[in-house]
Amino acid sequence: MNDLALLLTPEGRALLDQVRDTAPAEELAVATRLRRDHPAELVSAALGQARLRQRAVAKFGAEDAGRMFFTPNGVEQSTRAGVAAYRARRLRELGVTSVADLCCGIGGDAIALARAGIRVLAVDRDPLTAATARANAEALGLAGLIEVREADVTEVDTTGYDAVFVDPARRGGRGRVFDPEAYSPPLSWAVETALGAPRAALKIAPGIPHEVIPDAAEAEWISDGGDVKEAVLWFGTGAPGAVRATLLPGPRTLLGRGLPDPAVRPVGRYLYEPDGAVIRAHLVAEVAEELGGGLLDPTIAYITADAPHPTPYASGYEITDRLPFNVKKLKALLREREVGTLTVKKRGSAVEPEELRRKVRPQGPNAATVFLTRVAGAPTMLIGHPLG
């Protein structure tokens, strides 16, 4: 709290501007110089905040990250700006004009909601986190739309708000928490709160078991740039039981149709690797149908097909070679093809990609991708290249 208070003073803000681009290797020299004219505590706080802002650029972009304030946990756990903006747009499209943002953290989602024109009550019980969220609302000129309250979310009256957004803490003293009832607050409390609101969105871990998802919820898995970021349980959308995978940027959304698992079929000329959000949402069958393909193995989410068919929901590869798993044969093939850049992908294999690269020692001007997988239960190597 003291560090944040120091940084919010005119001297603190000026110092933050000075140290904005300080590289880690320069910190000691910069700190030594600045301590001649500024208190050591302020210099340390400014350099620490500069480091956090540099880390936050990946999530918030350079312009916002350069004005916002962060805590280490806030940088780690906050929603990526593009994902938050997508969710805020969706709430706005549902007619939402006010949201109670429970477990608001440093305010990333509240900022996106306010920028969508939605009035926000942002609540967090941690004093420093709440103060940081308040500072961020002011820094970005959104204080008129965001009210930050330091409180226990389980004691907040959300009556009068069009929607509730809950982002429970999913980390404990020993790292990530996988049991939804070990979230803080527990998922059961969040669901009960959601059912009592006109509309609601609950942010949860993408690995949540499908069987614990309430029947009243629409479940959405979101990836950004190919990386699965989160799952969201939506209430009040008029689509209970629906399942969707959304890919950002875009957005592109694939809706589940309740298809049976795809059939297993022989290896075709093309292999498709579904986006992680598609896999987490259990929508591989929908993509396989679109591609006219089937699975290499009943337990592995690789789709094989005989014809190329571009789709935003999977990355496509043309397969040139199929080998039983054998490092010597792979090494000989790569030498023959003069492959120096080797991308290793695996699913259903215990072999580590770096270990394989070390053993085959690729050399040459060409590139290739090798898939370590199973075909009808047999360890197999498929070699190919991405579709243009």
ROROVEX-905061 format. One record per residue (C-alpha): chain; y, z, x; residue in one letter. Coordinates in steps of 0.1 Angstrom, whole numbers, plus 5000, padded with zeros to 4 digits. Example, Ala and Ser with C-alpha at 12.3 -4.5 7.8 and 13.67 -1.06 7.14 Angstrom:
// residues 2
<"A", <4955, 5078, 5123>, "a">
<"A", <4989, 5071, 5137>, "s">
This chain:
// residues 388
<"A", <5000, 5000, 5000>, "m">
<"A", <5024, 5009, 5028>, "n">
<"A", <5017, 4975, 5046>, "d">
<"A", <5025, 4956, 5014>, "l">
<"A", <5057, 4977, 5008>, "a">
<"A", <5069, 4969, 5043>, "l">
<"A", <5062, 4932, 5040>, "l">
<"A", <5082, 4931, 5007>, "l">
<"A", <5114, 4943, 5024>, "t">
<"A", <5139, 4917, 5037>, "p">
<"A", <5129, 4925, 5073>, "e">
<"A", <5092, 4921, 5064>, "g">
<"A", <5097, 4888, 5047>, "r">
<"A", <5118, 4875, 5076>, "a">
<"A", <5091, 4886, 5101>, "l">
<"A", <5064, 4869, 5080>, "l">
<"A", <5083, 4836, 5083>, "d">
<"A", <5084, 4841, 5121>, "q">
<"A", <5047, 4847, 5126>, "v">
<"A", <5035, 4821, 5099>, "r">
<"A", <5018, 4798, 5124>, "d">
<"A", <5007, 4823, 5150>, "t">
<"A", <4973, 4813, 5164>, "a">
<"A", <4947, 4841, 5170>, "p">
<"A", <4949, 4836, 5208>, "a">
<"A", <4987, 4842, 5206>, "e">
<"A", <4987, 4873, 5186>, "e">
<"A", <4988, 4898, 5214>, "l">
<"A", <5017, 4881, 5232>, "a">
<"A", <5036, 4877, 5199>, "v">
<"A", <5030, 4913, 5189>, "a">
<"A", <5042, 4926, 5223>, "t">
<"A", <5074, 4905, 5220>, "r">
<"A", <5082, 4914, 5184>, "l">
<"A", <5076, 4952, 5189>, "r">
<"A", <5107, 4953, 5211>, "r">
<"A", <5129, 4947, 5179>, "d">
<"A", <5106, 4958, 5150>, "h">
<"A", <5084, 4988, 5142>, "p">
<"A", <5049, 4984, 5154>, "a">
<"A", <5035, 4991, 5120>, "e">
<"A", <5055, 4962, 5105>, "l">
<"A", <5046, 4938, 5132>, "v">
<"A", <5009, 4946, 5128>, "s">
<"A", <5011, 4942, 5090>, "a">
<"A", <5029, 4908, 5093>, "a">
<"A", <5004, 4894, 5118>, "l">
<"A", <4975, 4906, 5096>, "g">
<"A", <4991, 4890, 5066>, "q">
<"A", <4996, 4857, 5085>, "a">
<"A", <4959, 4856, 5093>, "r">
<"A", <4950, 4861, 5056>, "l">
<"A", <4975, 4834, 5045>, "r">
<"A", <4959, 4810, 5070>, "q">
<"A", <4925, 4818, 5056>, "r">
<"A", <4938, 4814, 5020>, "a">
<"A", <4950, 4778, 5025>, "v">
<"A", <4915, 4765, 5018>, "a">
<"A", <4916, 4782, 4983>, "k">
<"A", <4952, 4780, 4974>, "f">
<"A", <4967, 4752, 4994>, "g">
<"A", <4993, 4756, 5021>, "a">
<"A", <5024, 4758, 4998>, "e">
<"A", <5011, 4787, 4976>, "d">
<"A", <4992, 4805, 5004>, "a">
<"A", <5024, 4805, 5025>, "g">
<"A", <5042, 4825, 4998>, "r">
<"A", <5015, 4847, 4984>, "m">
<"A", <5002, 4881, 4996>, "f">
<"A", <4966, 4888, 5002>, "f">
<"A", <4941, 4915, 5009>, "t">
<"A", <4909, 4908, 5029>, "p">
<"A", <4888, 4912, 4997>, "n">
<"A", <4913, 4892, 4977>, "g">
<"A", <4909, 4861, 5000>, "v">
<"A", <4872, 4864, 4999>, "e">
<"A", <4867, 4870, 4962>, "q">
<"A", <4895, 4851, 4945>, "s">
<"A", <4888, 4819, 4926>, "t">
<"A", <4896, 4786, 4942>, "r">
<"A", <4929, 4773, 4928>, "a">
<"A", <4913, 4740, 4915>, "g">
<"A", <4886, 4759, 4896>, "v">
<"A", <4911, 4784, 4881>, "a">
<"A", <4933, 4755, 4870>, "a">
<"A", <4904, 4738, 4853>, "y">
<"A", <4894, 4769, 4834>, "r">
<"A", <4931, 4775, 4824>, "a">
<"A", <4934, 4740, 4811>, "r">
<"A", <4902, 4745, 4791>, "r">
<"A", <4916, 4777, 4775>, "l">
<"A", <4948, 4759, 4767>, "r">
<"A", <4929, 4731, 4751>, "e">
<"A", <4912, 4757, 4729>, "l">
<"A", <4946, 4767, 4716>, "g">
<"A", <4949, 4799, 4737>, "v">
<"A", <4985, 4811, 4743>, "t">
<"A", <4978, 4846, 4756>, "s">
<"A", <4950, 4861, 4778>, "v">
<"A", <4940, 4895, 4789>, "a">
<"A", <4928, 4889, 4824>, "d">
<"A", <4905, 4919, 4832>, "l">
<"A", <4896, 4926, 4868>, "c">
<"A", <4925, 4903, 4879>, "c">
<"A", <4922, 4908, 4916>, "g">
<"A", <4951, 4895, 4936>, "i">
<"A", <4961, 4873, 4906>, "g">
<"A", <4946, 4838, 4913>, "g">
<"A", <4934, 4832, 4878>, "d">
<"A", <4965, 4848, 4863>, "a">
<"A", <4986, 4824, 4882>, "i">
<"A", <4966, 4794, 4870>, "a">
<"A", <4968, 4807, 4834>, "l">
<"A", <5006, 4812, 4836>, "a">
<"A", <5011, 4777, 4850>, "r">
<"A", <4992, 4764, 4820>, "a">
<"A", <5019, 4781, 4799>, "g">
<"A", <4997, 4810, 4789>, "i">
<"A", <5011, 4846, 4787>, "r">
<"A", <4989, 4869, 4808>, "v">
<"A", <4981, 4906, 4809>, "l">
<"A", <4966, 4911, 4843>, "a">
<"A", <4946, 4943, 4848>, "v">
<"A", <4930, 4959, 4879>, "d">
<"A", <4923, 4995, 4886>, "r">
<"A", <4929, 4993, 4924>, "d">
<"A", <4965, 5002, 4932>, "p">
<"A", <4968, 4979, 4962>, "l">
<"A", <4952, 4950, 4944>, "t">
<"A", <4974, 4954, 4913>, "a">
<"A", <5005, 4956, 4935>, "a">
<"A", <4994, 4924, 4953>, "t">
<"A", <4989, 4906, 4920>, "a">
<"A", <5024, 4917, 4909>, "r">
<"A", <5039, 4905, 4942>, "a">
<"A", <5022, 4872, 4939>, "n">
<"A", <5035, 4867, 4903>, "a">
<"A", <5070, 4873, 4916>, "e">
<"A", <5066, 4852, 4947>, "a">
<"A", <5056, 4822, 4926>, "l">
<"A", <5082, 4826, 4900>, "g">
<"A", <5057, 4836, 4872>, "l">
<"A", <5067, 4872, 4866>, "a">
<"A", <5080, 4863, 4832>, "g">
<"A", <5046, 4852, 4820>, "l">
<"A", <5024, 4877, 4839>, "i">
<"A", <5024, 4915, 4832>, "e">
<"A", <5004, 4933, 4858>, "v">
<"A", <4989, 4967, 4848>, "r">
<"A", <4971, 4992, 4871>, "e">
<"A", <4943, 5005, 4848>, "a">
<"A", <4906, 5008, 4841>, "d">
<"A", <4898, 4976, 4823>, "v">
<"A", <4873, 4995, 4800>, "t">
<"A", <4902, 5015, 4786>, "e">
<"A", <4926, 4985, 4779>, "v">
<"A", <4933, 4975, 4744>, "d">
<"A", <4931, 4937, 4742>, "t">
<"A", <4940, 4934, 4706>, "t">
<"A", <4967, 4908, 4700>, "g">
<"A", <4955, 4885, 4728>, "y">
<"A", <4940, 4851, 4719>, "d">
<"A", <4914, 4854, 4746>, "a">
<"A", <4898, 4877, 4772>, "v">
<"A", <4889, 4866, 4807>, "f">
<"A", <4867, 4890, 4827>, "v">
<"A", <4858, 4886, 4864>, "d">
<"A", <4836, 4916, 4872>, "p">
<"A", <4833, 4927, 4908>, "a">
<"A", <4800, 4913, 4922>, "r">
<"A", <4800, 4930, 4956>, "r">
<"A", <4791, 4966, 4964>, "g">
<"A", <4789, 4987, 4995>, "g">
<"A", <4759, 4967, 5007>, "r">
<"A", <4772, 4932, 4999>, "g">
<"A", <4765, 4909, 4970>, "r">
<"A", <4752, 4923, 4937>, "v">
<"A", <4726, 4902, 4920>, "f">
<"A", <4718, 4924, 4890>, "d">
<"A", <4743, 4915, 4863>, "p">
<"A", <4742, 4951, 4850>, "e">
<"A", <4753, 4963, 4885>, "a">
<"A", <4785, 4943, 4882>, "y">
<"A", <4816, 4964, 4879>, "s">
<"A", <4820, 4965, 4849>, "p">
<"A", <4785, 4956, 4838>, "p">
<"A", <4778, 4923, 4822>, "l">
<"A", <4767, 4940, 4790>, "s">
<"A", <4802, 4956, 4787>, "w">
<"A", <4819, 4922, 4794>, "a">
<"A", <4798, 4905, 4767>, "v">
<"A", <4805, 4932, 4742>, "e">
<"A", <4842, 4928, 4749>, "t">
<"A", <4840, 4890, 4747>, "a">
<"A", <4822, 4892, 4713>, "l">
<"A", <4851, 4913, 4700>, "g">
<"A", <4878, 4887, 4710>, "a">
<"A", <4887, 4854, 4693>, "p">
<"A", <4878, 4836, 4725>, "r">
<"A", <4865, 4847, 4759>, "a">
<"A", <4854, 4835, 4793>, "a">
<"A", <4833, 4856, 4817>, "l">
<"A", <4830, 4846, 4853>, "k">
<"A", <4796, 4853, 4867>, "i">
<"A", <4775, 4845, 4898>, "a">
<"A", <4760, 4809, 4896>, "p">
<"A", <4725, 4824, 4903>, "g">
<"A", <4724, 4843, 4871>, "i">
<"A", <4689, 4840, 4854>, "p">
<"A", <4692, 4818, 4823>, "h">
<"A", <4672, 4843, 4802>, "e">
<"A", <4699, 4869, 4804>, "v">
<"A", <4726, 4846, 4790>, "i">
<"A", <4735, 4857, 4754>, "p">
<"A", <4726, 4832, 4726>, "d">
<"A", <4763, 4833, 4715>, "a">
<"A", <4776, 4820, 4748>, "a">
<"A", <4781, 4785, 4761>, "e">
<"A", <4771, 4785, 4797>, "a">
<"A", <4789, 4763, 4823>, "e">
<"A", <4782, 4759, 4860>, "w">
<"A", <4811, 4746, 4881>, "i">
<"A", <4810, 4730, 4916>, "s">
<"A", <4841, 4720, 4936>, "d">
<"A", <4837, 4693, 4962>, "g">
<"A", <4799, 4696, 4960>, "g">
<"A", <4798, 4733, 4965>, "d">
<"A", <4787, 4755, 4935>, "v">
<"A", <4815, 4780, 4929>, "k">
<"A", <4806, 4800, 4898>, "e">
<"A", <4792, 4801, 4863>, "a">
<"A", <4812, 4809, 4832>, "v">
<"A", <4800, 4822, 4799>, "l">
<"A", <4823, 4810, 4771>, "w">
<"A", <4826, 4826, 4737>, "f">
<"A", <4844, 4812, 4707>, "g">
<"A", <4842, 4775, 4717>, "t">
<"A", <4821, 4765, 4687>, "g">
<"A", <4792, 4756, 4709>, "a">
<"A", <4769, 4786, 4712>, "p">
<"A", <4738, 4779, 4733>, "g">
<"A", <4753, 4748, 4749>, "a">
<"A", <4748, 4743, 4787>, "v">
<"A", <4770, 4722, 4809>, "r">
<"A", <4776, 4713, 4845>, "a">
<"A", <4812, 4705, 4856>, "t">
<"A", <4820, 4688, 4888>, "l">
<"A", <4855, 4691, 4904>, "l">
<"A", <4877, 4674, 4912>, "p">
<"A", <4876, 4653, 4881>, "g">
<"A", <4865, 4670, 4860>, "p">
<"A", <4832, 4654, 4852>, "r">
<"A", <4810, 4673, 4827>, "t">
<"A", <4773, 4668, 4820>, "l">
<"A", <4761, 4683, 4787>, "l">
<"A", <4725, 4695, 4783>, "g">
<"A", <4704, 4678, 4757>, "r">
<"A", <4673, 4700, 4759>, "g">
<"A", <4652, 4674, 4776>, "l">
<"A", <4617, 4682, 4789>, "p">
<"A", <4611, 4684, 4826>, "d">
<"A", <4610, 4649, 4843>, "p">
<"A", <4577, 4634, 4851>, "a">
<"A", <4564, 4633, 4887>, "v">
<"A", <4562, 4598, 4900>, "r">
<"A", <4555, 4579, 4933>, "p">
<"A", <4583, 4576, 4958>, "v">
<"A", <4606, 4548, 4950>, "g">
<"A", <4631, 4530, 4971>, "r">
<"A", <4659, 4554, 4962>, "y">
<"A", <4663, 4592, 4963>, "l">
<"A", <4689, 4612, 4945>, "y">
<"A", <4700, 4647, 4953>, "e">
<"A", <4716, 4663, 4922>, "p">
<"A", <4748, 4683, 4925>, "d">
<"A", <4742, 4720, 4928>, "g">
<"A", <4759, 4727, 4895>, "a">
<"A", <4734, 4703, 4878>, "v">
<"A", <4705, 4721, 4894>, "i">
<"A", <4718, 4756, 4885>, "r">
<"A", <4724, 4745, 4849>, "a">
<"A", <4688, 4732, 4847>, "h">
<"A", <4701, 4697, 4839>, "l">
<"A", <4681, 4677, 4864>, "v">
<"A", <4662, 4660, 4835>, "a">
<"A", <4694, 4646, 4821>, "e">
<"A", <4703, 4631, 4855>, "v">
<"A", <4668, 4617, 4860>, "a">
<"A", <4669, 4600, 4826>, "e">
<"A", <4703, 4584, 4834>, "e">
<"A", <4688, 4571, 4867>, "l">
<"A", <4655, 4560, 4852>, "g">
<"A", <4637, 4581, 4877>, "g">
<"A", <4613, 4610, 4881>, "g">
<"A", <4606, 4639, 4905>, "l">
<"A", <4589, 4637, 4939>, "l">
<"A", <4573, 4671, 4931>, "d">
<"A", <4572, 4692, 4900>, "p">
<"A", <4589, 4721, 4918>, "t">
<"A", <4616, 4703, 4937>, "i">
<"A", <4649, 4688, 4924>, "a">
<"A", <4648, 4655, 4942>, "y">
<"A", <4648, 4625, 4919>, "i">
<"A", <4632, 4592, 4930>, "t">
<"A", <4640, 4558, 4914>, "a">
<"A", <4633, 4521, 4920>, "d">
<"A", <4669, 4508, 4915>, "a">
<"A", <4703, 4520, 4927>, "p">
<"A", <4724, 4536, 4899>, "h">
<"A", <4757, 4553, 4910>, "p">
<"A", <4763, 4586, 4892>, "t">
<"A", <4788, 4614, 4898>, "p">
<"A", <4761, 4640, 4892>, "y">
<"A", <4739, 4631, 4923>, "a">
<"A", <4742, 4617, 4958>, "s">
<"A", <4721, 4586, 4963>, "g">
<"A", <4701, 4575, 4993>, "y">
<"A", <4681, 4543, 5002>, "e">
<"A", <4648, 4554, 5016>, "i">
<"A", <4635, 4532, 5045>, "t">
<"A", <4605, 4552, 5057>, "d">
<"A", <4580, 4578, 5045>, "r">
<"A", <4560, 4599, 5069>, "l">
<"A", <4537, 4629, 5066>, "p">
<"A", <4554, 4658, 5083>, "f">
<"A", <4550, 4651, 5120>, "n">
<"A", <4577, 4658, 5146>, "v">
<"A", <4563, 4635, 5172>, "k">
<"A", <4562, 4605, 5148>, "k">
<"A", <4597, 4613, 5136>, "l">
<"A", <4610, 4614, 5172>, "k">
<"A", <4594, 4581, 5180>, "a">
<"A", <4608, 4565, 5149>, "l">
<"A", <4643, 4577, 5156>, "l">
<"A", <4641, 4565, 5192>, "r">
<"A", <4630, 4531, 5180>, "e">
<"A", <4659, 4529, 5155>, "r">
<"A", <4684, 4543, 5181>, "e">
<"A", <4695, 4571, 5158>, "v">
<"A", <4719, 4595, 5174>, "g">
<"A", <4735, 4611, 5143>, "t">
<"A", <4708, 4628, 5122>, "l">
<"A", <4715, 4646, 5090>, "t">
<"A", <4687, 4669, 5080>, "v">
<"A", <4682, 4679, 5044>, "k">
<"A", <4654, 4701, 5031>, "k">
<"A", <4640, 4713, 4999>, "r">
<"A", <4605, 4729, 4998>, "g">
<"A", <4602, 4730, 5036>, "s">
<"A", <4603, 4761, 5059>, "a">
<"A", <4616, 4740, 5088>, "v">
<"A", <4652, 4747, 5099>, "e">
<"A", <4674, 4716, 5103>, "p">
<"A", <4688, 4728, 5137>, "e">
<"A", <4653, 4734, 5150>, "e">
<"A", <4642, 4699, 5140>, "l">
<"A", <4673, 4683, 5157>, "r">
<"A", <4666, 4702, 5188>, "r">
<"A", <4630, 4690, 5189>, "k">
<"A", <4637, 4653, 5182>, "v">
<"A", <4668, 4651, 5204>, "r">
<"A", <4684, 4621, 5185>, "p">
<"A", <4702, 4596, 5208>, "q">
<"A", <4719, 4563, 5200>, "g">
<"A", <4747, 4546, 5180>, "p">
<"A", <4730, 4547, 5146>, "n">
<"A", <4729, 4573, 5119>, "a">
<"A", <4701, 4584, 5095>, "a">
<"A", <4692, 4611, 5070>, "t">
<"A", <4658, 4628, 5069>, "v">
<"A", <4646, 4647, 5039>, "f">
<"A", <4620, 4674, 5046>, "l">
<"A", <4603, 4680, 5013>, "t">
<"A", <4570, 4678, 4994>, "r">
<"A", <4556, 4647, 4977>, "v">
<"A", <4529, 4657, 4951>, "a">
<"A", <4524, 4689, 4971>, "g">
<"A", <4521, 4673, 5006>, "a">
<"A", <4547, 4681, 5033>, "p">
<"A", <4566, 4648, 5038>, "t">
<"A", <4595, 4633, 5057>, "m">
<"A", <4616, 4606, 5040>, "l">
<"A", <4641, 4588, 5061>, "i">
<"A", <4670, 4568, 5048>, "g">
<"A", <4708, 4565, 5045>, "h">
<"A", <4735, 4572, 5019>, "p">
<"A", <4743, 4546, 4994>, "l">
<"A", <4777, 4530, 5000>, "g">
